[in-house]
Amino acid sequence: MSGHESGRSGVGAGVTLGLLAAWAAHDAEEVLLVPRWARSRVPELRGRFPRVPDRIWRHLESVDEREFATAVAGMAVIVAAAAADGYRTGGRSAFYQRALDGFGLHGLVHLAQAALVRGYTPGSATSPSVVIPFTLWARGRLRRAGVLRPAGPRDVVQGLTLAAAATVGAHVMARRAASWNRTPSRI
């Protein structure tokens, strides 16, 4: 077997480890733009979407560049673990495949957000150019190798739930880390 393949399936490393690379390209867009975009757009969006609770707008405005980058780093650990498990199992890993599905579905969520706000939102540029094409390509390679798990409505929900839970967990961790850094030392 060549060094480009993992497991016995013949699925190349690009399919499995490529998840981390595609995620990194996508999240670079978000790291560069989310905090500044939120601060500049939230006032307008508050007026357009008055039913959204004020605490959500306040939270969005309060995320600074460092906190957001910390959340992205937390998410990197999860995506790297999924990609590594995919590589280790030749793409058979349920964790890897659900992470891949969640990645692709979250790209659709970015496009829906952009449609909802009728304009650019961070992540909406790389979703149609990186996230969705990579996901479709990787799923096709897994299917041709005979290792793609069937994905029904329940799997869609699991993929979105995994992506949402990982995102929330990463942001909670980043918020706590930011508060630890703001707390004066009592030594």
Secondary structure, 3 states (H helix, E strand, C coil): CCCCEECCCCEEHHHHCHHHHHHHHHHHHHHHHHHHHHHHHHHHHHHHCCCCCHHHHHHHHHCCHHHHHHHHHHHHHHHHHHHHHHHHCCCCCHHHHHHHHHHHHHHHHHHHHHHHHCCCCCCCCHHHHHHHHHHHHHHHHHHHCCCCCCCCHHHHHHHHHHHHHHHHHHHHHHHHHHHHHHCCCCC
